[in-house]
Amino acid sequence: MKFGHRILGKITGYDDKGRGVFELPREREGAYDQGKGTVAIPFAAEGDDVVATFLKRDHGIKVAKLESITTPGPDRVSTPCPHAGVCGGCLWQHLSTDAQLRLKRDMVNGAFEKAGHMERVAEVLPAEKQFQFRNRMDYAVGWNSEIGLKEYGSWNRYIDLTTCLLLDADVGKLLEAVRIWMREGDLQPWDAKFYTGDVRYVVVREGKNTGQRMITIVTKDLSRITDTHRSRLTDVCSRFCTSLLLGEQPKITDISISERFEALKGNPWLEEEVNGVRYRIAPNSFFQTNTAMAGRLQEVVKELIGSPSTSSGNKLVSILDLYCGLGFFGIALAKNDPGIRVTGIELDADAIELAKHNASANGVADRCEFFAAPAEDLSWKHIAADTVILDPPRSGLHPRVMKTLLDMRPPSIVYVSCNYRRLVEELKEFKTAYRVETIHALDLFPHTPHVEIICALHSK
């Protein structure tokens, strides 16, 4: 099969990336030799009769582009975004909310079953909002002056967004203001192939519950941005934000993180409030991108830990918060229960400084200590924690962290996972010393295959 060959079929399910799939028949179809094997088609829905064109092979799977739908499947819905079906921001916008939740549940349970676990997720807690739920978006600047998101599956094709339903309604006007600023100032877009250009990303962060918004224009070299550029950028973007920053990222790596910043308006941070806890967030800080569901995530963690101080007398209950970030879980727990003491460990030194500030601002600094260190250096191994909270990156736990936890055997562990496929592998090791008490799944990322898992473990 060659590039551009026409493929006909009926979508029978989904692969682990959330793409619609079906098996090719062995016989020839008309004048086209379809070959045989699995075909994966992004933006397809189960039950769709589709016409597609072959693009490439990916680990034995034929990947095709959806060209048309002869008969739509029962879960297919109309898409409100004009960029749906191409943009990499929403793979599942064409699926009903019920179908998305059902599919996420089945994908999680399928991974647990494949790994040999008996546990299952009963349901996925739905997001409170299907659109305008994100508090951060990183809009790339393409080589042809596009500003938006990349096409699904591509590293060098960009969608020049006129709107983005993941953020608030005026984002299209904001991106157009940046385009105008670049044209007027003769500033060149970043070319990720040849590593040339001036402007790389437009990063928008919002405080959904505080009304604050921080915009960062990420450049290759701040010395290329003149005083006139700075003044004009402030003129065109001030109405869209409470803080406006210029950032610099000189590395050729395609990332939206800046190495240094210059504030043109407001503070070089914003604040957000979740469940009565106020957090200061810096431009590069990690913070759950769905504020409303981050609140539910926090509530579930609180419920799983309970109020341990009520049964401990005058003894402070020790919580070890690994990968603590800017103190999202630990500070909330300490504020909720005066009998809790928190020790937080985080690699990012800037995040630790924010965690210290946030603990002080919320009145719990006397019961919260935060240290900058990689979790795998085991600086925490002598802490006799009653409960350990784990919220690692997608790569999961370092083997040394896993071994030390199993050696320490704290009474309970609450594991917050953004990668359930990694979690099911790690549970095989945890189960040598722990039993799984409960598993919760939350939809923090509507219109994508991602799902957040919270797993409560208790020592045997």
N, C-alpha and C positions, 0 to 999 in steps of 0.2 A: 504494500500500500504506500502510495506517494502523497506528498503534501498536496492538499486541495481535493483529494478524492472524496466523492460524495458518499455519505453513510446514512442509511435509513434504519430506524429502530424504535422500540417502545421502552421507555425507562422503567426498570423493574425494581430499582432500589438506589442506594447511595454507597459511596466508598467512604473510607475513614477520613477523607478530606472534605466530605460534604458535597461531592459532585454526583450528579445523576449518572447511573451506570446501566448497561445492559450487555448481554452476550451476543456477539455476532453469530449469525447462522453460518454453516459451512458452505451452503450453496451460493452460487453467483446471484447477484441481484441486478437484473437488467443487464446493462452493458458494463457495469462496474463490478470489479472483483473486490468484495468487501473483506476477504480474508476470514480470520476467525479470532476469537479472544474477547477480552473485556474492553469495552469502550467507556471512557469517562467524559462527561460533558458538563462543564460548569454552567450554572444557572438553569439547569433542567430539573423538572419535578417528576416524582414517581407517577406513572400513568401517562405521561406525555408521549404522544407519537411525534417523533422529531425527524427533521432533516438536518444533518450536520456535515462539516467538512473536516477531514483529517488534518491535524496539526503536527503531532510528534508522538514518539513513544516515551513513556516515563515508567521505568522499572517494569517493563513488560506490559504496561497498560497503554492502550491507544487513546490519546487525548484528542478530542475533537471540539470544534467551535459550533455552537448552536446557531443554525441559520434560520430555521422556522419551525413552528409547531403546527402539525396537521390537526391534532386533537389534544386539547389540554387535559392534564390529569386533574383529579378531584381536589387536590390541595393547592393548586395554582390560583393566585390572586393577582389583581392588577397592582402595578408598582407606582407609588406616588412620585418617586424621584426620576427625573428625566435621564439620569446617568445610570440607572439600574440596568443590569445585564452586561455591563462593560466594566464599570468601576470596581476596583478591588476592595472598596470599603464595605460592601454588603453583598455577600454571596447568596443569601437566602431571602432577599426582600420579596421575591416572587412566591414565597411559601406563606400560608396562613400561620398565624401565631400558634394555634393548636398543633399544626403539623411540625413547626419548628421545635416546640417543647417535647412532643412525642419522639421526634427524631433524635434530639439530644439525649433524652432518657434511654432510648434504645442503643445509641452509640456508647454511652457510658456502661450500661449493663452488658453490652456485647464485649466490651474490653474486660470487664470483671470476669465474665464467663470464660473468655479465651485464656485469661491468666489463671484459671482454676479456682477462683473465689466463689463462695456461695452467696455473698452479700449482693444486694440489688438496691437500686434507687427507685423508690415508689413513684416519685414525680420530680419535675424540675420546677422550682418556684419561679413563676413568671416575673419579668421585669415590670416595674410600675408604669413605665412609658416605653413605647416602641420607637419613638423618634425624639430627637432633641434631648437625648438622655446623657450624652457624653459631656464630660467636663474638660476634655483635652482632645485636640486634633492637630496632627502635624501635616501641614500641606506642603508638598514638594514643589519646587520650582523646576520645570522641565527645560530641556535644551532649546525648545522653540518658544520659550516665554510662557508656557502653560503654568498655571498655579492650581494645584488640586491634588488628586490622588493618582496612583499608578493604575494602569489597567490590570485586571486580575491576571496573575501569572506572569507578569512582565516586569522587568527591571528598568526599561528605558522607553516605555510608552506611557504618556501621561494624559489624564483627563483634565481639560481646562474647565474647572467647575464654575457653574453659574449659580449653583445652590448646593447645600449639603444639609440634608435632613437630620444628620446626626448631631449637629450643633444648632444653636439658635438661628432664627430666621434671617438675620442680617449678615450672615457670613459671606454670602455672595457679593454684597456691596463692599464688604471689607476687602475681599480678595481683588475686586476690581480697583479699589483705591490703591492697593499695592502695585498692581499692573501699571496704573497711570503714573505712579511715583517712579517706577523703573524706567518707563519710556521717557518721561520728562527729564530724568537725570542721566540718561544714557548708561544705565547700569545693566550689565549683561547677566542673563540667566545662567545658572550652573549647568555644565555639561558633564554628566557622570561618566561618560566614556573617555573624554579627553582631559577631564579635571581642570576645566577652565570656567571662568565666569565669576560673578560677584555675589549674587543672591541665591541662597540654597534652599531655605525653608521659611515658611510662615507658621509659627507655632502659636496656637490659641488655647489658653487655659481659662476656665471659668469657675467662679465660686457660685454654684447653683443656689446656695442658701444665704449668700452674703451679697450677691449682686455685683461682685467684683469680676473684672476680666483683665487678663494679662496677655499682651501680644508681644511675641519675640520675633524679630526679623533676623534670621541666621545668615550671616555673610561669610565669605571666604577670608576676607581681610578687612578689618575695620578701618585701616588707614586709607582704603579706597573710598570710604564714605565721607564726603566732605561736610563742612558745616552747613552748606546750602542743602545737601541731601538730608541732613538731620532735621533741619528746620522744616523742610517741605514734608518729610515723612510725618512729623508731629502734626502738621496742619491737616493732612489727609486722613490720619488714623486716630486722632485724639477722640473723636466722637464715638468711636467703637470700643473704648477701653478705659480702665482706670489706671493701668500701668502699661507703658510702652517701652520696650527694651530693644537695643541692638545687641546681637550676639556674634561671636566669632568662632568658627570651626575651620582651622587651616588644614586639617588632615584630608586626604583624598577619600577616605572611607565615607560611604553614603549614610551619614547619621545626622539627626536633627538636634543633637546635644551640643551646646556651645561651651567652649573652654573659658571664655570670659564675657562679661556683659557691660553694657553701658545703659543706664536708665535715661530715657528722654522725657518720660513723664511718670510721676507716681513712684511707688516703692518697687524695688527689685524682687518682689514676692506678691502673692495674694493670700487671702485667708478663706477658709471654708469651714462650715460648721456641720457636724454630723452627730445626731443624738445628743445635742447639748454640749458637745466638746468642740472647741475651736482650734483649728490647726493652721499654722503658717506653712505655706508651700512655696518653695523656691522654683525657679524655672526648670531646673533639671531633676527635681524631686519626683520619685515614684509616688503616685497616689491613685487609688482605685478610680478608674475613669468613669464609672457610673455612680454618681453620688448617692442617688436614692437607694440603689441596691447595695452600695457599700454600707449604708446604714443597716440594711437587713442582714448583711454578712456579719456585721459587728454584733447585732442582736443575737444571731444564732450562736456565735462564739460565746457570748455572755451566758446564754442559756445552757450551753454544754458545760461550762465551767461552774455555773451556779453562783451561790454566795458562800464560798467555803469558810469565810471567817465566822459565820454564825455558829459553827460547830467546833471552832478551834480555840474558844476562850479568848485569852489576851494575846495569843500567839499570832504574829503576822503570817499570812499565807504567802508563800513565795511563788511568783510566776516568772518563768524564764521565757522571754520573747525573742526567739532567734529570727534573724532577718526582719528586724523590727521597723526598718524604715524610719519615718519621722514620728513614730510612736502611736500609730493608728489604733492598734488593739490594746496595747499595754496601758496607755493613758486613760482610755475609756474604761477599762476594767478597774483601775485604781480609783477613778472618780466615782464609779458606781458602788464600790465597796471599800470603806475606810480600813478594812482589815487586810487588804492586799498590798504586797510589796512587789514591785516589778523590776527586773533587770533585763535591759534590752541590748542586743548585740546586732551590729549592722556594719557592713563593709564600708559604706559611703560615709566619710567623716562629716561632710556637709549635712547629711541627713541626721546624723547624731546631734549636731549643734541645734538643728531645728527641733529634734525630739526634746532636748533639754529646755529650749525656749517654750515649747508647747506644754511640757509638764509644769513649768513655772506659771504659765499663763492660765492654766486650768487648776492651779492650787494643789498639785500633787507632787511637787518636786521633792518633798521630804520622803516620799515612798517610791520614787522612780529613779533608777540609775541607768545611764546609757553609755555604752562604750563602742568606740569605732574599732572593729577588728573583723577579719573574715571568720565566718562560723567554723571553718575547717581548721583554724589554728587552735581551737579547743580551749580558749582562755576562760571559758565558762564551765569547764568540766567539774570544778570543785563546788559548784553551786548546788545545794540540796533543794532542788525545785520540787514543789508539790505538783505543778502542772507546767508543761512546756508547750508553747505555741510555736508552730512551724508555718512559715509563709514564704517558702523559697521561690526563686525564679523558675522559669519553665524547665530548666535543666534538672530540677529536683535537688536532692540532698547529696552533698559530697560524701563519698564512702566513709571518710573519717568521722563525719558527723553521725552517720547511721551507726557505726560501730560504737561510738562513745555513748550515744543514747541507749543502746542495748546493754552496754556495760553498766551505766548509771541506773537504768530502769526507774525513771520517775513514775509515780503512781498513775499519772494520766498525761496524755498527749492530745492536743487538738491540732490537726494538720489541715491547713488551708491550701488547696492545690489549684493552680490554674492549668495544670496539665495532667488530666486523669490517666493518660496512658503511662506516664512516668509513675504516678501514684500506685497503680495496680502492681507494678514490678516491685516497688519499695515495700508494699504491704506484705509480700512474700517473706521478707526479712523481719519486718515488725511482728508478724504473727508467731515468730519463734518465742517471743516474750510477752506479746500483747494480744488481747482480743479486741475485735472491732465492736464498739458499742453501738454506734449509729453513723449513718452517712446521709448528708444533705447535699442537694444540688440546687444551684441558683443560676438564673439566667441574667448575667451581667452584660451580655453582649448580644442583644437581639440582631437577627439577620446574619449571624455568623455561626459556624459550628462550635464556637468556644463555649465552655460552661465551667463554672466554678464549683469545686467540691470541698465540703468540710467533713472531715472524718475524725470521730472521737475514738481514741484508743485507751484502754485500761490495762494495767499490768495484770498478768495472770497470777 
